[in-house]
Amino acid sequence: MKQAIKHSALLIGGWLSLIAGIIGIVLPLLPTTPFILLAGFCFYRSSPKMHNWLLNHKYLGPMIQQWQRTRTINRRVKVRGILLIIATFTISLLILPISLMGKGLLFALGVVLCIFLALVPESRGRYENSKE
């Protein structure tokens, strides 16, 4: 029973992450790469069929394969992610009617996300060691 719940939660998490990642392709406020990597992790643990499909996907597969091989993120993706975090968090801080404590927490979260992303090793090409 416990295993079935874990399997279902990972499968649902994989689908939600995949959907968020696909939305992130067209909506610049959502980062695509972290959601696709999370979907790959969830599917790896819950659905070998979906994990295999994702790994072999023409557009989404290379970033997962690169992460599995080299534990790096493309430099352009990394820089774009940091810039989008700064832009969206700044806009949120200026526009959202939240308390000073809420703004402080939002600012801290933005700083932590930028630091995390900055510390992830980067690749210089589109996808390191890929066929492209």
Backbone as JSON, one array per atom type, in Angstrom:
{
  "sequence": "MKQAIKHSALLIGGWLSLIAGIIGIVLPLLPTTPFILLAGFCFYRSSPKMHNWLLNHKYLGPMIQQWQRTRTINRRVKVRGILLIIATFTISLLILPISLMGKGLLFALGVVLCIFLALVPESRGRYENSKE",
  "N": [[0.83, -1.19, 0.0], [1.88, 1.29, 0.89], [3.96, 1.54, -0.94], [2.54, 1.74, -3.32], [1.3, 4.22, -3.0], [3.55, 5.89, -2.96], [4.53, 5.41, -5.54], [2.38, 6.39, -7.09], [2.39, 9.1, -6.27], [4.91, 9.92, -7.22], [4.54, 9.53, -9.95], [2.44, 11.34, -10.52], [3.75, 13.68, -9.71], [5.79, 13.69, -11.63], [4.32, 14.07, -14.02], [3.13, 16.59, -13.47], [5.43, 18.17, -13.24], [6.48, 17.86, -15.81], [4.46, 19.09, -17.34], [4.62, 21.71, -16.29], [7.23, 22.31, -17.11], [6.94, 22.26, -19.91], [5.12, 24.35, -20.25], [6.82, 26.33, -19.4], [8.47, 26.61, -21.59], [7.17, 28.3, -23.37], [6.28, 30.33, -21.73], [7.97, 32.84, -20.3], [8.34, 33.22, -17.56], [8.48, 30.87, -16.17], [10.91, 28.51, -15.39], [12.26, 26.16, -17.6], [14.19, 24.0, -17.59], [14.75, 23.02, -14.8], [12.24, 21.89, -14.14], [11.91, 19.92, -16.11], [14.07, 18.27, -15.52], [13.29, 17.44, -12.96], [10.95, 16.07, -13.63], [12.1, 13.99, -15.09], [13.49, 12.67, -13.0], [11.32, 11.89, -11.34], [9.87, 10.22, -13.11], [11.81, 8.3, -13.58], [11.83, 6.95, -11.18], [9.22, 6.01, -11.08], [7.99, 5.28, -13.55], [9.29, 3.49, -15.94], [8.72, 3.45, -18.68], [7.74, 6.06, -19.3], [9.99, 7.51, -18.5], [11.91, 6.59, -20.32], [10.72, 7.51, -22.68], [10.9, 10.28, -22.26], [13.7, 10.62, -22.1], [14.38, 10.03, -24.73], [13.13, 11.97, -26.16], [12.95, 14.4, -28.71], [13.42, 17.18, -28.21], [13.39, 17.6, -25.38], [14.86, 15.54, -24.26], [17.78, 15.8, -24.64], [18.66, 17.67, -22.63], [18.21, 16.31, -20.24], [19.77, 14.03, -20.61], [22.29, 15.24, -20.74], [22.48, 16.27, -18.12], [22.48, 13.87, -16.68], [24.85, 12.72, -17.6], [26.93, 14.65, -17.18], [26.3, 16.32, -15.09], [25.8, 19.06, -15.45], [24.55, 22.32, -16.46], [23.49, 24.01, -19.34], [25.23, 26.93, -20.26], [23.95, 29.26, -21.34], [21.29, 28.75, -20.59], [21.53, 28.78, -17.84], [22.38, 31.47, -17.3], [20.21, 32.85, -18.39], [18.2, 31.88, -16.71], [18.97, 32.95, -14.18], [18.78, 35.7, -14.74], [16.02, 35.87, -15.3], [14.95, 35.11, -12.83], [15.82, 37.25, -11.23], [14.47, 39.38, -12.55], [11.69, 38.63, -12.4], [11.3, 38.31, -9.63], [11.93, 40.86, -8.73], [9.92, 42.42, -9.97], [7.71, 41.22, -8.72], [8.23, 41.92, -6.04], [7.9, 44.68, -6.2], [5.28, 45.03, -7.09], [3.39, 43.26, -5.85], [1.04, 43.26, -3.19], [2.2, 42.7, -0.39], [3.25, 41.96, 2.97], [6.01, 43.49, 4.77], [7.59, 41.5, 5.9], [6.87, 39.35, 4.27], [7.86, 40.28, 1.84], [10.55, 40.3, 2.48], [11.02, 37.55, 2.81], [10.45, 36.68, 0.2], [12.45, 38.02, -1.2], [14.71, 36.8, -0.03], [14.31, 34.15, -0.89], [14.62, 34.49, -3.66], [17.33, 35.24, -3.75], [18.54, 32.91, -2.74], [17.79, 31.07, -4.75], [19.15, 32.17, -6.96], [21.82, 31.94, -6.1], [21.99, 29.13, -5.84], [21.59, 28.35, -8.52], [23.77, 29.64, -9.68], [25.86, 28.17, -8.61], [25.67, 25.68, -9.78], [27.42, 23.56, -11.92], [28.48, 24.53, -15.22], [27.96, 24.07, -18.75], [29.41, 24.88, -21.9], [28.64, 24.59, -24.57], [25.65, 23.91, -26.58], [24.42, 21.38, -25.83], [26.43, 19.46, -24.02], [28.53, 16.95, -25.34], [26.54, 16.01, -27.04], [24.59, 14.95, -29.91], [23.98, 17.08, -31.47]],
  "CA": [[0.0, 0.0, 0.0], [2.78, 2.44, 0.99], [4.7, 1.58, -2.2], [1.6, 2.21, -4.34], [1.13, 5.65, -2.79], [4.79, 6.52, -3.4], [4.55, 5.29, -7.0], [1.39, 7.33, -7.63], [2.85, 10.46, -6.01], [6.01, 10.2, -8.15], [3.98, 9.61, -11.3], [1.74, 12.62, -10.59], [4.79, 14.7, -9.67], [6.45, 13.69, -12.93], [3.44, 14.71, -14.99], [3.0, 18.02, -13.15], [6.7, 18.79, -13.59], [6.58, 17.88, -17.27], [3.54, 20.13, -17.8], [5.21, 23.01, -15.92], [8.39, 22.52, -17.98], [6.46, 22.58, -21.26], [4.59, 25.71, -20.16], [7.99, 27.19, -19.29], [9.07, 26.84, -22.91], [6.52, 29.46, -23.99], [6.07, 31.38, -20.72], [9.32, 33.11, -19.81], [8.43, 33.3, -16.11], [8.72, 29.54, -15.63], [12.13, 27.9, -15.92], [11.99, 24.85, -18.19], [15.16, 22.96, -17.25], [14.55, 22.33, -13.52], [11.01, 21.09, -14.16], [12.15, 18.74, -16.95], [14.95, 17.39, -14.74], [12.46, 16.86, -11.9], [10.08, 15.09, -14.28], [12.95, 12.83, -15.37], [13.71, 11.98, -11.74], [10.06, 11.25, -10.91], [9.56, 9.11, -14.01], [12.83, 7.26, -13.36], [11.42, 6.2, -9.98], [7.84, 5.52, -11.12], [7.54, 4.76, -14.83], [10.38, 3.33, -16.91], [8.23, 3.77, -20.02], [7.73, 7.52, -19.43], [11.38, 7.97, -18.4], [12.53, 6.29, -21.61], [10.14, 8.45, -23.66], [11.47, 11.6, -21.99], [15.12, 10.58, -22.49], [14.5, 9.96, -26.18], [12.39, 13.07, -26.77], [13.82, 15.2, -29.59], [13.77, 18.48, -27.63], [13.58, 17.57, -23.93], [15.81, 14.5, -23.9], [19.19, 16.18, -24.51], [19.03, 18.33, -21.36], [18.24, 15.28, -19.2], [20.95, 13.21, -20.87], [23.46, 16.03, -20.34], [22.52, 16.31, -16.65], [22.87, 12.55, -16.19], [26.25, 12.46, -17.97], [27.95, 15.6, -16.73], [25.78, 17.13, -13.96], [25.95, 20.47, -15.8], [23.47, 22.99, -17.16], [23.97, 24.87, -20.4], [25.56, 28.28, -19.78], [22.88, 30.19, -21.72], [20.12, 28.44, -19.76], [21.87, 29.23, -16.49], [22.36, 32.93, -17.28], [18.82, 33.25, -18.62], [17.47, 31.57, -15.48], [19.31, 33.93, -13.15], [18.19, 36.98, -15.13], [14.56, 35.79, -15.13], [14.68, 35.11, -11.39], [15.98, 38.64, -10.78], [13.4, 40.2, -13.12], [10.36, 38.28, -11.88], [11.23, 38.58, -8.2], [11.9, 42.32, -8.58], [8.56, 42.84, -10.31], [6.84, 40.75, -7.64], [8.48, 42.74, -4.85], [7.4, 46.03, -6.42], [3.85, 45.06, -7.41], [2.52, 42.5, -4.94], [0.74, 43.91, -1.9], [2.5, 41.79, 0.71], [3.89, 42.6, 4.12], [7.46, 43.64, 4.73], [8.16, 40.18, 6.17], [6.66, 38.58, 3.04], [8.83, 40.77, 0.84], [11.86, 39.82, 2.91], [11.09, 36.12, 2.48], [10.51, 36.58, -1.26], [13.81, 38.44, -1.58], [15.63, 35.74, 0.4], [14.12, 33.01, -1.8], [15.25, 34.85, -4.93], [18.79, 35.19, -3.56], [18.92, 31.49, -2.61], [17.67, 30.46, -6.08], [20.26, 32.66, -7.8], [23.06, 31.31, -5.62], [21.95, 27.72, -6.22], [21.8, 28.24, -9.96], [25.15, 30.07, -9.97], [26.8, 27.14, -8.17], [25.57, 24.48, -10.62], [28.43, 23.61, -12.99], [27.9, 24.85, -16.52], [28.6, 23.66, -20.0], [29.48, 26.03, -22.79], [27.9, 24.31, -25.79], [24.21, 23.72, -26.41], [24.36, 20.22, -24.94], [27.75, 18.83, -24.04], [28.61, 15.58, -25.81], [25.32, 15.58, -27.71], [24.71, 14.73, -31.34], [23.65, 18.32, -32.16]],
  "C": [[0.88, 1.26, 0.0], [3.54, 2.63, -0.33], [3.81, 2.12, -3.33], [1.38, 3.71, -4.22], [2.36, 6.41, -3.28], [4.87, 6.53, -4.93], [3.59, 6.31, -7.63], [1.83, 8.78, -7.45], [3.98, 10.85, -6.97], [5.51, 10.35, -9.57], [3.25, 10.94, -11.5], [2.74, 13.77, -10.58], [5.53, 14.82, -11.0], [5.62, 14.39, -13.99], [3.29, 16.2, -14.74], [4.27, 18.77, -13.51], [6.87, 18.91, -15.1], [5.69, 18.98, -17.84], [4.11, 21.52, -17.5], [6.41, 23.32, -16.82], [7.98, 22.89, -19.4], [5.87, 23.98, -21.29], [5.74, 26.7, -20.1], [8.69, 27.46, -20.6], [8.48, 28.1, -23.53], [6.29, 30.61, -23.02], [7.4, 31.68, -20.05], [9.45, 33.19, -18.29], [8.72, 31.96, -15.46], [10.0, 28.96, -16.23], [11.86, 26.48, -16.4], [12.89, 23.76, -17.6], [14.92, 22.29, -15.89], [13.31, 21.44, -13.5], [11.2, 19.82, -15.0], [13.06, 17.76, -16.21], [14.18, 16.71, -13.61], [11.52, 15.81, -12.47], [10.87, 13.82, -14.59], [13.21, 12.0, -14.12], [12.46, 11.21, -11.3], [9.72, 10.06, -11.8], [10.56, 7.97, -13.87], [12.41, 6.34, -12.21], [10.04, 5.55, -10.13], [7.43, 4.85, -12.42], [8.69, 4.66, -15.83], [9.97, 3.71, -18.33], [8.25, 5.28, -20.25], [9.15, 8.09, -19.37], [12.11, 7.75, -19.72], [12.02, 7.24, -22.69], [10.78, 9.83, -23.5], [12.94, 11.66, -22.41], [15.31, 10.62, -24.0], [13.73, 11.05, -26.91], [13.35, 13.97, -27.53], [14.3, 16.49, -28.92], [14.11, 18.42, -26.14], [14.66, 16.59, -23.49], [17.25, 14.95, -23.72], [19.56, 16.84, -23.18], [19.07, 17.32, -20.22], [19.48, 14.4, -19.37], [22.23, 13.94, -20.44], [23.58, 16.05, -18.82], [22.98, 14.97, -16.1], [24.34, 12.25, -16.46], [27.23, 13.35, -17.23], [27.56, 16.42, -15.51], [26.03, 18.62, -14.19], [24.68, 20.98, -16.45], [24.11, 23.91, -18.19], [24.16, 26.3, -19.89], [24.46, 29.29, -20.1], [21.64, 29.99, -20.87], [20.33, 28.97, -18.35], [21.77, 30.75, -16.37], [20.93, 33.44, -17.45], [17.99, 33.01, -17.36], [17.72, 32.59, -14.39], [18.69, 35.29, -13.48], [16.67, 36.98, -14.96], [14.17, 35.77, -13.66], [14.76, 36.54, -10.87], [14.82, 39.5, -11.27], [12.05, 39.9, -12.47], [10.24, 38.56, -10.38], [11.2, 40.08, -7.94], [10.51, 42.86, -8.88], [7.58, 42.44, -9.21], [7.0, 41.61, -6.38], [7.88, 44.15, -4.99], [5.88, 46.08, -6.55], [2.96, 44.39, -6.37], [2.29, 43.22, -3.62], [0.95, 42.93, -0.74], [3.26, 42.54, 1.8], [5.4, 42.7, 3.92], [8.15, 42.3, 4.97], [8.02, 39.28, 4.93], [7.64, 38.98, 1.96], [10.24, 40.31, 1.19], [12.06, 38.36, 2.58], [11.21, 35.91, 0.98], [11.9, 36.96, -1.76], [14.83, 37.36, -1.24], [15.53, 34.52, -0.51], [14.78, 33.29, -3.14], [16.77, 34.77, -4.85], [19.26, 33.74, -3.5], [18.85, 30.8, -3.98], [18.81, 30.89, -7.0], [21.58, 32.03, -7.4], [23.11, 29.85, -6.03], [22.27, 27.56, -7.69], [23.22, 28.63, -10.34], [26.16, 28.98, -9.61], [26.73, 25.85, -9.0], [26.62, 24.6, -11.73], [27.77, 23.84, -14.35], [28.69, 24.27, -17.66], [28.55, 24.86, -20.93], [28.69, 25.82, -24.08], [26.42, 24.15, -25.52], [23.96, 22.56, -25.47], [25.67, 19.49, -25.09], [27.64, 17.37, -24.47], [27.32, 15.1, -26.48], [25.58, 15.45, -29.2], [24.46, 16.0, -32.13], [24.88, 19.08, -32.59]]
}
